[in-house]
Amino acid sequence: MLRLDEGQDLFDTISGFAQREGIRAGTVVFGIGMFRQATLGYWDGSQYQPREITIPHEVLSLHGSIARAGGVPSLHLHAALAGPDHTVVGGHLLRATVGAIQEILVETFPGRTFGRPLVESYGLKMLDLEPPKEL
């Protein structure tokens, strides 16, 4: 379980945790709290269309996977966020800065390594549950 505080970069913090703990295969089961700012993406079939969230939003849902790519942690996260008018936006999380607090549950798969190679036909790095042993 992780608790992130105001101003922390979500990706840097989770990646640093995964690196320190030697996590080679994991999942972000859930996250709740607030983002001060974030960028969400929508995959249009060839690239992510970004949407900047520049006012604080409640994090209703945060989940994803932790793999290894190039010997370092690789995160794939999605989020649903609610704004002050109670509308919800969501998508692929490209970046986020914590506001107030963020509570995150990370589960690991000891003895396993997930990869995230580029799949050329999609132009995306996709989760590989059985990568070559050299990761």
Residue pairs with C-beta under 8 A, 6 or more apart in sequence:
1 103
1 104
1 105
1 106
2 13
2 14
2 17
2 102
2 103
2 104
2 105
2 106
3 101
3 102
3 103
3 104
4 10
4 13
4 33
4 98
4 101
4 102
4 103
4 104
5 98
5 101
6 36
6 98
6 99
6 100
6 101
7 36
7 97
7 98
8 97
8 98
8 102
9 95
9 96
9 97
9 98
10 35
10 77
10 93
10 95
10 96
10 97
10 98
10 102
11 75
11 77
11 95
11 96
13 98
14 28
14 66
14 73
14 75
14 104
14 106
15 72
15 73
15 75
17 23
17 106
18 26
18 66
18 73
18 75
18 106
19 72
19 73
21 108
23 66
23 73
23 106
23 108
24 67
24 68
24 112
24 113
24 114
24 135
25 66
25 67
25 108
25 109
25 112
25 113
25 114
26 65
26 66
26 106
26 107
26 108
26 109
26 114
27 63
27 64
27 65
27 66
27 106
27 107
28 62
28 63
28 64
28 65
28 66
28 75
28 77
28 104
28 105
28 106
29 63
29 105
29 106
29 107
30 61
30 62
30 63
30 104
30 105
31 59
31 61
31 62
31 63
31 79
31 102
31 103
31 104
31 105
32 59
32 60
32 62
32 102
32 103
33 58
33 59
33 98
33 99
33 100
33 101
33 102
33 103
34 56
34 57
34 58
34 59
34 98
34 99
34 100
34 101
34 102
35 53
35 56
35 57
35 59
35 79
35 81
35 96
35 97
35 98
35 99
35 102
36 56
36 97
36 98
36 99
37 52
37 53
37 54
37 55
37 56
37 96
37 97
37 99
38 52
38 53
38 57
38 79
38 81
38 93
38 94
38 95
38 96
38 97
39 50
39 51
39 52
39 53
39 93
39 94
39 95
39 96
40 50
40 51
40 53
40 79
40 81
40 89
40 90
40 91
40 92
40 93
40 94
41 48
41 49
41 50
41 51
41 91
41 92
41 93
41 94
42 48
42 49
42 51
42 91
42 92
43 49
43 92
43 124
46 123
47 123
48 92
48 94
50 94
51 89
51 91
53 81
53 83
53 89
55 83
55 84
56 84
56 99
56 100
57 81
57 82
57 83
57 89
58 81
58 82
59 79
59 80
59 81
59 102
60 79
60 80
60 81
60 82
60 88
61 78
61 79
61 80
61 90
62 77
62 78
62 79
62 93
62 102
62 104
63 77
63 78
64 75
64 76
64 77
64 78
64 93
65 75
65 76
65 114
65 127
66 73
66 74
66 75
66 106
66 108
66 114
67 73
67 74
67 76
67 113
67 114
67 115
67 116
67 127
67 128
68 74
68 113
68 114
68 115
68 116
68 131
68 135
69 115
69 116
69 117
69 125
71 135
74 116
74 125
76 92
76 116
76 125
76 127
77 92
77 93
78 90
78 91
78 92
78 93
79 90
79 91
79 93
79 96
80 88
80 89
80 90
81 88
81 89
81 90
82 88
83 89
113 131
113 135
114 127
114 128
114 129
114 131
115 127
115 128
115 131
115 132
115 135
116 125
116 126
116 127
116 128
117 125
117 126
117 128
117 131
118 124
118 125
119 125
119 126
